[in-house]
Amino acid sequence: MQSKEISRNDARNFGEIWKSLTEEEREKLTLDIYNAKCCKTRQTIWKWANGISKPSSPIIRDAVAKVVGKTVGSRVFASTLFPR
């Protein structure tokens, strides 16, 4: 039987989501991003959170959006997570 759970969309960017997380949630998100092979260093995630850089590859942006979505419990799109 399928779940009829309503999934809401989160329109915040990566920095806004990062700032809303507790230290423990940030650590878990960092580990999940590493495990998804989206980046190699903590500094990369810090740069994403502060708007200094963003993933250049659309595949990586989509993978990060999927990981972040699982962490925040809502649907996250790469285009809103890392706007141009």
Secondary structure, 3 states (H helix, E strand, C coil): CCCCCCCCEECCCHHHHHHHCCHHHHHHHHHHHHHCCCCCCHHHHHHHHCCCCCCCCHHHHHHHHHHHHHHHCCEECHHHHCCC
